Amino acid sequence: MSVALPDLLPMRPFLREVVWGGRRLEGIYGKQLPPGLSIGESFELSALPGQESWVASGPLEGSPLGSLVQSRGPQLVGGGVWERFGADFPLLVKLIDASQDLSVQVHPDDDYARRCRLGCFGKMEAWYVLDSDEGRVAAGLREGVDLKTLTTALDAGRAAEVIRYHAVSAGDLVFLPPGTVHALCGGVMVYEVQQASDLTFRLYDYDRVGIDGKLRELHVARALEVVDVDSRPHIQPHATGAGCGEREGIDAGAVHLVESEHFRLTLHRAGEQASRHQTSDSFLALTHVKGGEAEVGAADGSCRMRLGETVLIPAGREISVTAVDVGAPKVEYLAASAVG
């Protein structure tokens, strides 16, 4: 007899070594990093083959997310999400530590990915800045830059001259549609929610050698096919005042960050009074990003959510989040869901 699907699924991340990574995910968020490695990404919620997150505790402990999607289907992801995506889990949630500048890059949309048989999904993404040591991000091209100007700059090693850079601080929100030239820069840590795709076309990478000792590959021809020269994202400081109000299970203290065709993202603050969530036609992924320990309660039990941890809530459930130590700074967590 199969185990009933719990209301709460605490997740264990996949940790990714990259040349531009560091160790701050351990120092700030308590991740148990492999000794001596530069870890740039913690895949909090991932069904990507070879990079999956797992259930950390409970009756389904050790189960990889991909197998749960296959076996539980709409019971886990929701009827609307299942109808749209089937067994292809649609989202990827990460914590990213950039100790060096990432490559200047661009991602394709769904149509390009499918037409070129590169996978089911393109890559729309959003960053919520967690920490910034006077850091910046690249997002979009400067006014008047066309493909010819961009190509000339790349050939001359002067990519920085045609890209728009923005100073960022903790709490800023960066939304990146497919086709946007962008780069996360050194000293910045972000929470990222994106479509479940690892399609990245590098335009420029500082002649950098990878962890394998080889020069990192560029994908300029493909990148130029998908670049949107008119995409100039606005960097939005997150709201700190009134929330977005009661809507589809979102608590009244929520701050609405992103509403896109692929995902929704909200910021929540929990104190002594519980924040409540009701999932309907999609799962919900909660990631603790600031403050003391929280307790996540549901009909069939509860679990603790510590700084840097993620809990997956299946569709059709009701849960609450309460700060454990009301004397500590208020708990802040991000909630991501898919659009069915």
Beta strands, then each sheet from edge to edge (+ up, - down):
strand 1: 9-12
strand 2: 14-22
strand 3: 39-45
strand 4: 54-55
strand 5: 91-98
strand 6: 104-106
strand 7: 125-132
strand 8: 136-141
strand 9: 163-167
strand 10: 172-176
strand 11: 182-184
strand 12: 188-195
strand 13: 201-204
strand 14: 235-237
strand 15: 255-259
strand 16: 263-270
strand 17: 275-278
strand 18: 284-290
strand 19: 294-298
strand 20: 301-305
strand 21: 310-313
strand 22: 318-323
strand 23: 331-338
sheet 1: 4+ 1- 21+ 18- 23+ 16- 15+
sheet 2: 2+ 3- 5+ 12- 7+ 10- 14+
sheet 3: 6+ 13-
sheet 4: 9+ 8- 11+
sheet 5: 17+ 22- 19+ 20-
end
